[in-house]
Amino acid sequence: MSIDLEWGKLDSSLASYLVDVLNRQLTNAERPSFIGPVEVTSLDFGSTAPDVELVDLRDIYRDFLEDDDEDLDRGPVK
């Protein structure tokens, strides 16, 4: 199975937004004392879309969904 990506929508405004989001997260992230400040300076998606193939699709386990204590032991979602 493969998917089509609209690579043209991944433009410089999205890249700039992602750089801002990543830098905000990195500023607040805990780091070991030997790692100094981390900053993303740029992001470029390139001009050629990658060839993406979904190799394996499985059921989603309830643990990955919203917190719902009643459903913890029911297994995968079908």
N, CA, C and O atoms as a Tripos MOL2 file, in Angstrom:
@<TRIPOS>MOLECULE
protein
  312   311    78     0     0
PROTEIN
NO_CHARGES

@<TRIPOS>ATOM
      1 N           0.8510   -1.1640    0.0000 N.3       1 MET1
      2 CA          0.0000    0.0000    0.0000 C.3       1 MET1
      3 C           0.9020    1.2340    0.0000 C.2       1 MET1
      4 O           1.9170    1.2680    0.6960 O.2       1 MET1
      5 N           0.5320    2.2300   -0.7710 N.am      2 SER2
      6 CA          1.2940    3.4670   -0.7880 C.3       2 SER2
      7 C           0.3340    4.6450   -0.6290 C.2       2 SER2
      8 O          -0.8780    4.4950   -0.7870 O.2       2 SER2
      9 N           0.8780    5.8010   -0.3190 N.am      3 ILE3
     10 CA          0.0610    6.9980   -0.1530 C.3       3 ILE3
     11 C           0.6370    8.1110   -1.0160 C.2       3 ILE3
     12 O           1.8340    8.1340   -1.3000 O.2       3 ILE3
     13 N          -0.2260    9.0300   -1.4280 N.am      4 ASP4
     14 CA          0.2190   10.1920   -2.1900 C.3       4 ASP4
     15 C           0.3000   11.3880   -1.2590 C.2       4 ASP4
     16 O          -0.6660   11.7050   -0.5650 O.2       4 ASP4
     17 N           1.4370   12.0470   -1.2390 N.am      5 LEU5
     18 CA          1.6300   13.2400   -0.4230 C.3       5 LEU5
     19 C           1.5710   14.4690   -1.3140 C.2       5 LEU5
     20 O           2.1560   14.4760   -2.3970 O.2       5 LEU5
     21 N           0.8850   15.4890   -0.8810 N.am      6 GLU6
     22 CA          0.8670   16.7550   -1.6150 C.3       6 GLU6
     23 C           2.0940   17.5600   -1.1750 C.2       6 GLU6
     24 O           2.0060   18.4590   -0.3390 O.2       6 GLU6
     25 N           3.2180   17.2140   -1.7550 N.am      7 TRP7
     26 CA          4.4990   17.7670   -1.3280 C.3       7 TRP7
     27 C           4.5620   19.2820   -1.4890 C.2       7 TRP7
     28 O           5.2750   19.9550   -0.7450 O.2       7 TRP7
     29 N           3.8260   19.8220   -2.4490 N.am      8 GLY8
     30 CA          3.8270   21.2590   -2.6880 C.3       8 GLY8
     31 C           3.2700   22.0630   -1.5200 C.2       8 GLY8
     32 O           3.5780   23.2460   -1.3800 O.2       8 GLY8
     33 N           2.4470   21.4290   -0.6760 N.am      9 LYS9
     34 CA          1.8810   22.1270    0.4790 C.3       9 LYS9
     35 C           2.8740   22.2600    1.6270 C.2       9 LYS9
     36 O           2.6330   22.9990    2.5810 O.2       9 LYS9
     37 N           3.9790   21.5510    1.5330 N.am     10 LEU10
     38 CA          5.0310   21.6490    2.5550 C.3      10 LEU10
     39 C           5.9770   22.7750    2.1360 C.2      10 LEU10
     40 O           7.0450   22.5320    1.5750 O.2      10 LEU10
     41 N           5.5660   23.9970    2.4190 N.am     11 ASP11
     42 CA          6.3070   25.1670    1.9470 C.3      11 ASP11
     43 C           7.1150   25.8190    3.0590 C.2      11 ASP11
     44 O           7.1900   25.2990    4.1720 O.2      11 ASP11
     45 N           7.7140   26.9560    2.7520 N.am     12 SER12
     46 CA          8.5950   27.6360    3.7080 C.3      12 SER12
     47 C           7.8300   28.1840    4.9040 C.2      12 SER12
     48 O           8.3990   28.2780    5.9910 O.2      12 SER12
     49 N           6.5510   28.5530    4.7430 N.am     13 SER13
     50 CA          5.7910   29.0500    5.9000 C.3      13 SER13
     51 C           5.5420   27.9180    6.8950 C.2      13 SER13
     52 O           5.5940   28.1460    8.1040 O.2      13 SER13
     53 N           5.2750   26.7050    6.4140 N.am     14 LEU14
     54 CA          5.1200   25.5580    7.3020 C.3      14 LEU14
     55 C           6.4460   25.2300    7.9720 C.2      14 LEU14
     56 O           6.4840   24.9380    9.1670 O.2      14 LEU14
     57 N           7.5290   25.2750    7.2130 N.am     15 ALA15
     58 CA          8.8550   25.0070    7.7720 C.3      15 ALA15
     59 C           9.1890   26.0050    8.8680 C.2      15 ALA15
     60 O           9.7190   25.6190    9.9100 O.2      15 ALA15
     61 N           8.8920   27.2700    8.6560 N.am     16 SER16
     62 CA          9.1510   28.3050    9.6590 C.3      16 SER16
     63 C           8.3140   28.0700   10.9100 C.2      16 SER16
     64 O           8.8110   28.2080   12.0280 O.2      16 SER16
     65 N           7.0530   27.7160   10.7240 N.am     17 TYR17
     66 CA          6.1740   27.4230   11.8550 C.3      17 TYR17
     67 C           6.7210   26.2330   12.6630 C.2      17 TYR17
     68 O           6.7630   26.2820   13.8920 O.2      17 TYR17
     69 N           7.1370   25.1700   11.9680 N.am     18 LEU18
     70 CA          7.6740   23.9980   12.6510 C.3      18 LEU18
     71 C           8.9630   24.3060   13.3970 C.2      18 LEU18
     72 O           9.1880   23.7710   14.4820 O.2      18 LEU18
     73 N           9.8090   25.1560   12.8360 N.am     19 VAL19
     74 CA         11.0380   25.5660   13.5250 C.3      19 VAL19
     75 C          10.6750   26.2750   14.8280 C.2      19 VAL19
     76 O          11.2890   26.0160   15.8630 O.2      19 VAL19
     77 N           9.6840   27.1650   14.7860 N.am     20 ASP20
     78 CA          9.2490   27.8680   15.9990 C.3      20 ASP20
     79 C           8.7120   26.9000   17.0460 C.2      20 ASP20
     80 O           9.0610   26.9920   18.2230 O.2      20 ASP20
     81 N           7.8570   25.9670   16.6120 N.am     21 VAL21
     82 CA          7.2730   24.9920   17.5440 C.3      21 VAL21
     83 C           8.3690   24.1220   18.1590 C.2      21 VAL21
     84 O           8.3950   23.9110   19.3710 O.2      21 VAL21
     85 N           9.2610   23.6260   17.3280 N.am     22 LEU22
     86 CA         10.3480   22.7790   17.8320 C.3      22 LEU22
     87 C          11.2310   23.5320   18.8160 C.2      22 LEU22
     88 O          11.6170   22.9740   19.8430 O.2      22 LEU22
     89 N          11.5590   24.7860   18.5240 N.am     23 ASN23
     90 CA         12.4070   25.5580   19.4200 C.3      23 ASN23
     91 C          11.7210   25.8370   20.7540 C.2      23 ASN23
     92 O          12.3710   25.8340   21.7990 O.2      23 ASN23
     93 N          10.4020   26.0780   20.7220 N.am     24 ARG24
     94 CA          9.6750   26.2590   21.9940 C.3      24 ARG24
     95 C           9.7270   24.9920   22.8260 C.2      24 ARG24
     96 O           9.9310   25.0470   24.0380 O.2      24 ARG24
     97 N           9.5440   23.8500   22.1780 N.am     25 GLN25
     98 CA          9.5860   22.5760   22.8970 C.3      25 GLN25
     99 C          10.9890   22.2800   23.4170 C.2      25 GLN25
    100 O          11.1530   21.8070   24.5420 O.2      25 GLN25
    101 N          11.9880   22.5550   22.6040 N.am     26 LEU26
    102 CA         13.3660   22.2870   23.0210 C.3      26 LEU26
    103 C          13.8040   23.1980   24.1640 C.2      26 LEU26
    104 O          14.6240   22.8050   24.9940 O.2      26 LEU26
    105 N          13.2640   24.4050   24.2080 N.am     27 THR27
    106 CA         13.6080   25.3290   25.2850 C.3      27 THR27
    107 C          13.1280   24.7890   26.6270 C.2      27 THR27
    108 O          13.8100   24.9420   27.6400 O.2      27 THR27
    109 N          11.9610   24.1610   26.6340 N.am     28 ASN28
    110 CA         11.3670   23.6630   27.8730 C.3      28 ASN28
    111 C          11.7150   22.2160   28.1880 C.2      28 ASN28
    112 O          11.3750   21.7230   29.2640 O.2      28 ASN28
    113 N          12.3790   21.5350   27.2810 N.am     29 ALA29
    114 CA         12.6940   20.1210   27.4880 C.3      29 ALA29
    115 C          13.8490   19.9610   28.4670 C.2      29 ALA29
    116 O          14.8030   20.7390   28.4690 O.2      29 ALA29
    117 N          13.7350   18.9290   29.3010 N.am     30 GLU30
    118 CA         14.8360   18.6250   30.2160 C.3      30 GLU30
    119 C          15.9570   17.9480   29.4330 C.2      30 GLU30
    120 O          15.7160   17.1040   28.5700 O.2      30 GLU30
    121 N          17.1830   18.3390   29.7560 N.am     31 ARG31
    122 CA         18.3540   17.7700   29.1010 C.3      31 ARG31
    123 C          19.3700   17.3760   30.1560 C.2      31 ARG31
    124 O          19.4010   17.9640   31.2380 O.2      31 ARG31
    125 N          20.1940   16.3940   29.8570 N.am     32 PRO32
    126 CA         21.2940   16.0880   30.7760 C.3      32 PRO32
    127 C          22.2090   17.3060   30.8980 C.2      32 PRO32
    128 O          22.2700   18.1300   29.9860 O.2      32 PRO32
    129 N          22.9020   17.4210   31.9900 N.am     33 SER33
    130 CA         23.7370   18.5990   32.2550 C.3      33 SER33
    131 C          24.8410   18.8020   31.2060 C.2      33 SER33
    132 O          25.3130   19.9230   31.0200 O.2      33 SER33
    133 N          25.2520   17.7340   30.5260 N.am     34 PHE34
    134 CA         26.3360   17.8560   29.5570 C.3      34 PHE34
    135 C          25.8500   18.3140   28.1770 C.2      34 PHE34
    136 O          26.6600   18.5210   27.2740 O.2      34 PHE34
    137 N          24.5370   18.4720   28.0120 N.am     35 ILE35
    138 CA         24.0020   18.9700   26.7440 C.3      35 ILE35
    139 C          23.5180   20.3940   26.9530 C.2      35 ILE35
    140 O          22.6450   20.6500   27.7830 O.2      35 ILE35
    141 N          24.0860   21.3060   26.2040 N.am     36 GLY36
    142 CA         23.7060   22.7100   26.3030 C.3      36 GLY36
    143 C          22.4160   22.9830   25.5640 C.2      36 GLY36
    144 O          21.7030   22.0540   25.1850 O.2      36 GLY36
    145 N          22.1150   24.2410   25.3580 N.am     37 PRO37
    146 CA         20.8920   24.6050   24.6390 C.3      37 PRO37
    147 C          20.8840   24.0180   23.2240 C.2      37 PRO37
    148 O          21.9140   23.9690   22.5510 O.2      37 PRO37
    149 N          19.7100   23.5800   22.7930 N.am     38 VAL38
    150 CA         19.5260   23.0070   21.4630 C.3      38 VAL38
    151 C          18.5780   23.9180   20.7020 C.2      38 VAL38
    152 O          17.5390   24.3190   21.2250 O.2      38 VAL38
    153 N          18.9390   24.2450   19.4620 N.am     39 GLU39
    154 CA         18.1040   25.1290   18.6550 C.3      39 GLU39
    155 C          18.0560   24.6310   17.2160 C.2      39 GLU39
    156 O          19.0830   24.2880   16.6300 O.2      39 GLU39
    157 N          16.8530   24.5950   16.6560 N.am     40 VAL40
    158 CA         16.6690   24.2750   15.2390 C.3      40 VAL40
    159 C          16.7860   25.5940   14.4860 C.2      40 VAL40
    160 O          16.0780   26.5520   14.7950 O.2      40 VAL40
    161 N          17.6770   25.6450   13.5000 N.am     41 THR41
    162 CA         17.8940   26.8970   12.7750 C.3      41 THR41
    163 C          17.1620   26.9470   11.4430 C.2      41 THR41
    164 O          16.8260   28.0310   10.9660 O.2      41 THR41
    165 N          16.9080   25.7810   10.8300 N.am     42 SER42
    166 CA         16.1760   25.7700    9.5620 C.3      42 SER42
    167 C          15.6190   24.3850    9.3100 C.2      42 SER42
    168 O          16.0580   23.3920    9.8900 O.2      42 SER42
    169 N          14.6380   24.3530    8.4280 N.am     43 LEU43
    170 CA         14.0050   23.1060    8.0310 C.3      43 LEU43
    171 C          13.6440   23.2420    6.5580 C.2      43 LEU43
    172 O          13.0380   24.2340    6.1510 O.2      43 LEU43
    173 N          14.0170   22.2480    5.7620 N.am     44 ASP44
    174 CA         13.7440   22.2890    4.3230 C.3      44 ASP44
    175 C          13.2070   20.9220    3.9060 C.2      44 ASP44
    176 O          13.8480   19.8980    4.1450 O.2      44 ASP44
    177 N          12.0420   20.9100    3.2860 N.am     45 PHE45
    178 CA         11.4250   19.6580    2.8590 C.3      45 PHE45
    179 C          11.9780   19.1580    1.5330 C.2      45 PHE45
    180 O          11.7020   18.0260    1.1380 O.2      45 PHE45
    181 N          12.7420   19.9700    0.8540 N.am     46 GLY46
    182 CA         13.2800   19.5850   -0.4430 C.3      46 GLY46
    183 C          12.2450   19.7690   -1.5370 C.2      46 GLY46
    184 O          11.1130   20.1700   -1.2700 O.2      46 GLY46
    185 N          12.6310   19.4800   -2.7570 N.am     47 SER47
    186 CA         11.7260   19.6910   -3.8840 C.3      47 SER47
    187 C          11.1540   18.3920   -4.4420 C.2      47 SER47
    188 O          10.2030   18.4260   -5.2230 O.2      47 SER47
    189 N          11.7120   17.2570   -4.0570 N.am     48 THR48
    190 CA         11.2510   15.9700   -4.5560 C.3      48 THR48
    191 C          10.6090   15.1860   -3.4220 C.2      48 THR48
    192 O          11.2270   14.9610   -2.3810 O.2      48 THR48
    193 N           9.3740   14.7740   -3.6320 N.am     49 ALA49
    194 CA          8.6580   13.9990   -2.6090 C.3      49 ALA49
    195 C           9.2810   12.6120   -2.4660 C.2      49 ALA49
    196 O           9.7040   12.0170   -3.4570 O.2      49 ALA49
    197 N           9.3390   12.0960   -1.2360 N.am     50 PRO50
    198 CA          9.8570   10.7380   -1.0470 C.3      50 PRO50
    199 C           8.8320    9.7110   -1.5050 C.2      50 PRO50
    200 O           7.6420   10.0140   -1.5990 O.2      50 PRO50
    201 N           9.2850    8.5150   -1.7870 N.am     51 ASP51
    202 CA          8.4010    7.4090   -2.1180 C.3      51 ASP51
    203 C           8.1010    6.6890   -0.8090 C.2      51 ASP51
    204 O           8.9750    6.0290   -0.2480 O.2      51 ASP51
    205 N           6.8580    6.8150   -0.3170 N.am     52 VAL52
    206 CA          6.4790    6.2580    0.9730 C.3      52 VAL52
    207 C           5.5900    5.0470    0.7530 C.2      52 VAL52
    208 O           4.6300    5.1060   -0.0150 O.2      52 VAL52
    209 N           5.9070    3.9500    1.4250 N.am     53 GLU53
    210 CA          5.0900    2.7510    1.3330 C.3      53 GLU53
    211 C           4.7610    2.2710    2.7360 C.2      53 GLU53
    212 O           5.6540    2.0830    3.5630 O.2      53 GLU53
    213 N           3.4590    2.0710    3.0020 N.am     54 LEU54
    214 CA          3.0260    1.5320    4.2800 C.3      54 LEU54
    215 C           3.1800    0.0250    4.2190 C.2      54 LEU54
    216 O           2.5110   -0.6410    3.4270 O.2      54 LEU54
    217 N           4.0530   -0.5130    5.0470 N.am     55 VAL55
    218 CA          4.3730   -1.9310    4.9800 C.3      55 VAL55
    219 C           3.4370   -2.7570    5.8580 C.2      55 VAL55
    220 O           3.0590   -3.8660    5.4820 O.2      55 VAL55
    221 N           3.0630   -2.2360    7.0110 N.am     56 ASP56
    222 CA          2.2940   -3.0250    7.9590 C.3      56 ASP56
    223 C           1.3060   -2.1320    8.6960 C.2      56 ASP56
    224 O           1.7050   -1.1400    9.3060 O.2      56 ASP56
    225 N           0.0450   -2.4660    8.6480 N.am     57 LEU57
    226 CA         -0.9850   -1.7480    9.3920 C.3      57 LEU57
    227 C          -1.5760   -2.7090   10.4110 C.2      57 LEU57
    228 O          -1.9220   -3.8430   10.0800 O.2      57 LEU57
    229 N          -1.6900   -2.2490   11.6480 N.am     58 ARG58
    230 CA         -2.2370   -3.0860   12.7080 C.3      58 ARG58
    231 C          -3.3230   -2.3420   13.4470 C.2      58 ARG58
    232 O          -3.4940   -1.1340   13.2800 O.2      58 ARG58
    233 N          -4.0540   -3.0700   14.2640 N.am     59 ASP59
    234 CA         -5.0680   -2.4630   15.1040 C.3      59 ASP59
    235 C          -4.4030   -1.5360   16.1150 C.2      59 ASP59
    236 O          -3.2830   -1.7870   16.5580 O.2      59 ASP59
    237 N          -5.0970   -0.4730   16.4720 N.am     60 ILE60
    238 CA         -4.5950    0.4660   17.4690 C.3      60 ILE60
    239 C          -4.9650   -0.0660   18.8470 C.2      60 ILE60
    240 O          -6.1270   -0.3910   19.0920 O.2      60 ILE60
    241 N          -3.9940   -0.1590   19.7470 N.am     61 TYR61
    242 CA         -4.2850   -0.5760   21.1100 C.3      61 TYR61
    243 C          -4.8680    0.5800   21.8900 C.2      61 TYR61
    244 O          -4.4680    1.7290   21.7040 O.2      61 TYR61
    245 N          -5.7980    0.2830   22.7480 N.am     62 ARG62
    246 CA         -6.4940    1.3010   23.5240 C.3      62 ARG62
    247 C          -5.5420    2.1480   24.3570 C.2      62 ARG62
    248 O          -5.8740    3.2890   24.6770 O.2      62 ARG62
    249 N          -4.3900    1.6400   24.7130 N.am     63 ASP63
    250 CA         -3.4180    2.3990   25.5030 C.3      63 ASP63
    251 C          -2.9980    3.6870   24.8030 C.2      63 ASP63
    252 O          -2.5880    4.6420   25.4630 O.2      63 ASP63
    253 N          -3.0960    3.7250   23.4730 N.am     64 PHE64
    254 CA         -2.6700    4.8830   22.7100 C.3      64 PHE64
    255 C          -3.7890    5.8890   22.4800 C.2      64 PHE64
    256 O          -3.5560    6.9590   21.9170 O.2      64 PHE64
    257 N          -4.9910    5.5570   22.9080 N.am     65 LEU65
    258 CA         -6.1250    6.4430   22.7410 C.3      65 LEU65
    259 C          -6.3030    7.3030   23.9840 C.2      65 LEU65
    260 O          -5.5050    7.2250   24.9180 O.2      65 LEU65
    261 N          -7.3470    8.1230   23.9950 N.am     66 GLU66
    262 CA         -7.6460    8.9650   25.1450 C.3      66 GLU66
    263 C          -7.7140    8.1140   26.4060 C.2      66 GLU66
    264 O          -8.0480    6.9310   26.3480 O.2      66 GLU66
    265 N          -7.3960    8.7210   27.5460 N.am     67 ASP67
    266 CA         -7.4730    8.0360   28.8280 C.3      67 ASP67
    267 C          -8.9090    7.6230   29.1120 C.2      67 ASP67
    268 O          -9.7930    8.4710   29.2350 O.2      67 ASP67
    269 N          -9.1370    6.3250   29.2150 N.am     68 ASP68
    270 CA        -10.4640    5.7990   29.5120 C.3      68 ASP68
    271 C         -10.2580    4.5480   30.3590 C.2      68 ASP68
    272 O         -10.0910    3.4480   29.8320 O.2      68 ASP68
    273 N         -10.2720    4.7310   31.6770 N.am     69 ASP69
    274 CA         -9.9270    3.6520   32.5980 C.3      69 ASP69
    275 C         -10.7620    2.3910   32.4080 C.2      69 ASP69
    276 O         -10.2750    1.2950   32.6810 O.2      69 ASP69
    277 N         -12.0050    2.5140   31.9480 N.am     70 GLU70
    278 CA        -12.8690    1.3500   31.7880 C.3      70 GLU70
    279 C         -12.4210    0.4610   30.6480 C.2      70 GLU70
    280 O         -12.6950   -0.7390   30.6760 O.2      70 GLU70
    281 N         -11.7480    0.9950   29.6530 N.am     71 ASP71
    282 CA        -11.4080    0.2360   28.4480 C.3      71 ASP71
    283 C          -9.9880   -0.3110   28.4310 C.2      71 ASP71
    284 O          -9.5590   -0.8340   27.4030 O.2      71 ASP71
    285 N          -9.2510   -0.2130   29.5130 N.am     72 LEU72
    286 CA         -7.8320   -0.5800   29.4910 C.3      72 LEU72
    287 C          -7.5820   -2.0340   29.1620 C.2      72 LEU72
    288 O          -6.5680   -2.3430   28.5360 O.2      72 LEU72
    289 N          -8.4640   -2.9480   29.5580 N.am     73 ASP73
    290 CA         -8.2030   -4.3740   29.3790 C.3      73 ASP73
    291 C          -8.9850   -4.9990   28.2430 C.2      73 ASP73
    292 O          -9.1330   -6.2210   28.2080 O.2      73 ASP73
    293 N          -9.4880   -4.2100   27.3160 N.am     74 ARG74
    294 CA        -10.2970   -4.7540   26.2290 C.3      74 ARG74
    295 C          -9.4850   -5.1410   25.0110 C.2      74 ARG74
    296 O         -10.0370   -5.7700   24.1070 O.2      74 ARG74
    297 N          -8.2190   -4.8050   24.9320 N.am     75 GLY75
    298 CA         -7.4000   -5.1780   23.7830 C.3      75 GLY75
    299 C          -7.4700   -4.1690   22.6630 C.2      75 GLY75
    300 O          -7.8210   -3.0110   22.8860 O.2      75 GLY75
    301 N          -7.1300   -4.6090   21.4290 N.am     76 PRO76
    302 CA         -7.0720   -3.6670   20.2990 C.3      76 PRO76
    303 C          -8.4450   -3.1810   19.8750 C.2      76 PRO76
    304 O          -9.4570   -3.8510   20.0840 O.2      76 PRO76
    305 N          -8.4550   -1.9960   19.2740 N.am     77 VAL77
    306 CA         -9.6750   -1.4370   18.7120 C.3      77 VAL77
    307 C          -9.8280   -1.9910   17.3200 C.2      77 VAL77
    308 O          -8.8640   -1.9890   16.5540 O.2      77 VAL77
    309 N         -10.9840   -2.4570   16.9680 N.am     78 LYS78
    310 CA        -11.2360   -3.0360   15.6400 C.3      78 LYS78
    311 C         -11.9530   -2.0440   14.7710 C.2      78 LYS78
    312 O         -12.2560   -2.3410   13.6150 O.2      78 LYS78
@<TRIPOS>BOND
     1     1     2 1
     2     2     3 1
     3     3     4 2
     4     3     5 am
     5     5     6 1
     6     6     7 1
     7     7     8 2
     8     7     9 am
     9     9    10 1
    10    10    11 1
    11    11    12 2
    12    11    13 am
    13    13    14 1
    14    14    15 1
    15    15    16 2
    16    15    17 am
    17    17    18 1
    18    18    19 1
    19    19    20 2
    20    19    21 am
    21    21    22 1
    22    22    23 1
    23    23    24 2
    24    23    25 am
    25    25    26 1
    26    26    27 1
    27    27    28 2
    28    27    29 am
    29    29    30 1
    30    30    31 1
    31    31    32 2
    32    31    33 am
    33    33    34 1
    34    34    35 1
    35    35    36 2
    36    35    37 am
    37    37    38 1
    38    38    39 1
    39    39    40 2
    40    39    41 am
    41    41    42 1
    42    42    43 1
    43    43    44 2
    44    43    45 am
    45    45    46 1
    46    46    47 1
    47    47    48 2
    48    47    49 am
    49    49    50 1
    50    50    51 1
    51    51    52 2
    52    51    53 am
    53    53    54 1
    54    54    55 1
    55    55    56 2
    56    55    57 am
    57    57    58 1
    58    58    59 1
    59    59    60 2
    60    59    61 am
    61    61    62 1
    62    62    63 1
    63    63    64 2
    64    63    65 am
    65    65    66 1
    66    66    67 1
    67    67    68 2
    68    67    69 am
    69    69    70 1
    70    70    71 1
    71    71    72 2
    72    71    73 am
    73    73    74 1
    74    74    75 1
    75    75    76 2
    76    75    77 am
    77    77    78 1
    78    78    79 1
    79    79    80 2
    80    79    81 am
    81    81    82 1
    82    82    83 1
    83    83    84 2
    84    83    85 am
    85    85    86 1
    86    86    87 1
    87    87    88 2
    88    87    89 am
    89    89    90 1
    90    90    91 1
    91    91    92 2
    92    91    93 am
    93    93    94 1
    94    94    95 1
    95    95    96 2
    96    95    97 am
    97    97    98 1
    98    98    99 1
    99    99   100 2
   100    99   101 am
   101   101   102 1
   102   102   103 1
   103   103   104 2
   104   103   105 am
   105   105   106 1
   106   106   107 1
   107   107   108 2
   108   107   109 am
   109   109   110 1
   110   110   111 1
   111   111   112 2
   112   111   113 am
   113   113   114 1
   114   114   115 1
   115   115   116 2
   116   115   117 am
   117   117   118 1
   118   118   119 1
   119   119   120 2
   120   119   121 am
   121   121   122 1
   122   122   123 1
   123   123   124 2
   124   123   125 am
   125   125   126 1
   126   126   127 1
   127   127   128 2
   128   127   129 am
   129   129   130 1
   130   130   131 1
   131   131   132 2
   132   131   133 am
   133   133   134 1
   134   134   135 1
   135   135   136 2
   136   135   137 am
   137   137   138 1
   138   138   139 1
   139   139   140 2
   140   139   141 am
   141   141   142 1
   142   142   143 1
   143   143   144 2
   144   143   145 am
   145   145   146 1
   146   146   147 1
   147   147   148 2
   148   147   149 am
   149   149   150 1
   150   150   151 1
   151   151   152 2
   152   151   153 am
   153   153   154 1
   154   154   155 1
   155   155   156 2
   156   155   157 am
   157   157   158 1
   158   158   159 1
   159   159   160 2
   160   159   161 am
   161   161   162 1
   162   162   163 1
   163   163   164 2
   164   163   165 am
   165   165   166 1
   166   166   167 1
   167   167   168 2
   168   167   169 am
   169   169   170 1
   170   170   171 1
   171   171   172 2
   172   171   173 am
   173   173   174 1
   174   174   175 1
   175   175   176 2
   176   175   177 am
   177   177   178 1
   178   178   179 1
   179   179   180 2
   180   179   181 am
   181   181   182 1
   182   182   183 1
   183   183   184 2
   184   183   185 am
   185   185   186 1
   186   186   187 1
   187   187   188 2
   188   187   189 am
   189   189   190 1
   190   190   191 1
   191   191   192 2
   192   191   193 am
   193   193   194 1
   194   194   195 1
   195   195   196 2
   196   195   197 am
   197   197   198 1
   198   198   199 1
   199   199   200 2
   200   199   201 am
   201   201   202 1
   202   202   203 1
   203   203   204 2
   204   203   205 am
   205   205   206 1
   206   206   207 1
   207   207   208 2
   208   207   209 am
   209   209   210 1
   210   210   211 1
   211   211   212 2
   212   211   213 am
   213   213   214 1
   214   214   215 1
   215   215   216 2
   216   215   217 am
   217   217   218 1
   218   218   219 1
   219   219   220 2
   220   219   221 am
   221   221   222 1
   222   222   223 1
   223   223   224 2
   224   223   225 am
   225   225   226 1
   226   226   227 1
   227   227   228 2
   228   227   229 am
   229   229   230 1
   230   230   231 1
   231   231   232 2
   232   231   233 am
   233   233   234 1
   234   234   235 1
   235   235   236 2
   236   235   237 am
   237   237   238 1
   238   238   239 1
   239   239   240 2
   240   239   241 am
   241   241   242 1
   242   242   243 1
   243   243   244 2
   244   243   245 am
   245   245   246 1
   246   246   247 1
   247   247   248 2
   248   247   249 am
   249   249   250 1
   250   250   251 1
   251   251   252 2
   252   251   253 am
   253   253   254 1
   254   254   255 1
   255   255   256 2
   256   255   257 am
   257   257   258 1
   258   258   259 1
   259   259   260 2
   260   259   261 am
   261   261   262 1
   262   262   263 1
   263   263   264 2
   264   263   265 am
   265   265   266 1
   266   266   267 1
   267   267   268 2
   268   267   269 am
   269   269   270 1
   270   270   271 1
   271   271   272 2
   272   271   273 am
   273   273   274 1
   274   274   275 1
   275   275   276 2
   276   275   277 am
   277   277   278 1
   278   278   279 1
   279   279   280 2
   280   279   281 am
   281   281   282 1
   282   282   283 1
   283   283   284 2
   284   283   285 am
   285   285   286 1
   286   286   287 1
   287   287   288 2
   288   287   289 am
   289   289   290 1
   290   290   291 1
   291   291   292 2
   292   291   293 am
   293   293   294 1
   294   294   295 1
   295   295   296 2
   296   295   297 am
   297   297   298 1
   298   298   299 1
   299   299   300 2
   300   299   301 am
   301   301   302 1
   302   302   303 1
   303   303   304 2
   304   303   305 am
   305   305   306 1
   306   306   307 1
   307   307   308 2
   308   307   309 am
   309   309   310 1
   310   310   311 1
   311   311   312 2
@<TRIPOS>SUBSTRUCTURE
     1 MET1         2 RESIDUE 1 A MET
     2 SER2         6 RESIDUE 1 A SER
     3 ILE3        10 RESIDUE 1 A ILE
     4 ASP4        14 RESIDUE 1 A ASP
     5 LEU5        18 RESIDUE 1 A LEU
     6 GLU6        22 RESIDUE 1 A GLU
     7 TRP7        26 RESIDUE 1 A TRP
     8 GLY8        30 RESIDUE 1 A GLY
     9 LYS9        34 RESIDUE 1 A LYS
    10 LEU10       38 RESIDUE 1 A LEU
    11 ASP11       42 RESIDUE 1 A ASP
    12 SER12       46 RESIDUE 1 A SER
    13 SER13       50 RESIDUE 1 A SER
    14 LEU14       54 RESIDUE 1 A LEU
    15 ALA15       58 RESIDUE 1 A ALA
    16 SER16       62 RESIDUE 1 A SER
    17 TYR17       66 RESIDUE 1 A TYR
    18 LEU18       70 RESIDUE 1 A LEU
    19 VAL19       74 RESIDUE 1 A VAL
    20 ASP20       78 RESIDUE 1 A ASP
    21 VAL21       82 RESIDUE 1 A VAL
    22 LEU22       86 RESIDUE 1 A LEU
    23 ASN23       90 RESIDUE 1 A ASN
    24 ARG24       94 RESIDUE 1 A ARG
    25 GLN25       98 RESIDUE 1 A GLN
    26 LEU26      102 RESIDUE 1 A LEU
    27 THR27      106 RESIDUE 1 A THR
    28 ASN28      110 RESIDUE 1 A ASN
    29 ALA29      114 RESIDUE 1 A ALA
    30 GLU30      118 RESIDUE 1 A GLU
    31 ARG31      122 RESIDUE 1 A ARG
    32 PRO32      126 RESIDUE 1 A PRO
    33 SER33      130 RESIDUE 1 A SER
    34 PHE34      134 RESIDUE 1 A PHE
    35 ILE35      138 RESIDUE 1 A ILE
    36 GLY36      142 RESIDUE 1 A GLY
    37 PRO37      146 RESIDUE 1 A PRO
    38 VAL38      150 RESIDUE 1 A VAL
    39 GLU39      154 RESIDUE 1 A GLU
    40 VAL40      158 RESIDUE 1 A VAL
    41 THR41      162 RESIDUE 1 A THR
    42 SER42      166 RESIDUE 1 A SER
    43 LEU43      170 RESIDUE 1 A LEU
    44 ASP44      174 RESIDUE 1 A ASP
    45 PHE45      178 RESIDUE 1 A PHE
    46 GLY46      182 RESIDUE 1 A GLY
    47 SER47      186 RESIDUE 1 A SER
    48 THR48      190 RESIDUE 1 A THR
    49 ALA49      194 RESIDUE 1 A ALA
    50 PRO50      198 RESIDUE 1 A PRO
    51 ASP51      202 RESIDUE 1 A ASP
    52 VAL52      206 RESIDUE 1 A VAL
    53 GLU53      210 RESIDUE 1 A GLU
    54 LEU54      214 RESIDUE 1 A LEU
    55 VAL55      218 RESIDUE 1 A VAL
    56 ASP56      222 RESIDUE 1 A ASP
    57 LEU57      226 RESIDUE 1 A LEU
    58 ARG58      230 RESIDUE 1 A ARG
    59 ASP59      234 RESIDUE 1 A ASP
    60 ILE60      238 RESIDUE 1 A ILE
    61 TYR61      242 RESIDUE 1 A TYR
    62 ARG62      246 RESIDUE 1 A ARG
    63 ASP63      250 RESIDUE 1 A ASP
    64 PHE64      254 RESIDUE 1 A PHE
    65 LEU65      258 RESIDUE 1 A LEU
    66 GLU66      262 RESIDUE 1 A GLU
    67 ASP67      266 RESIDUE 1 A ASP
    68 ASP68      270 RESIDUE 1 A ASP
    69 ASP69      274 RESIDUE 1 A ASP
    70 GLU70      278 RESIDUE 1 A GLU
    71 ASP71      282 RESIDUE 1 A ASP
    72 LEU72      286 RESIDUE 1 A LEU
    73 ASP73      290 RESIDUE 1 A ASP
    74 ARG74      294 RESIDUE 1 A ARG
    75 GLY75      298 RESIDUE 1 A GLY
    76 PRO76      302 RESIDUE 1 A PRO
    77 VAL77      306 RESIDUE 1 A VAL
    78 LYS78      310 RESIDUE 1 A LYS
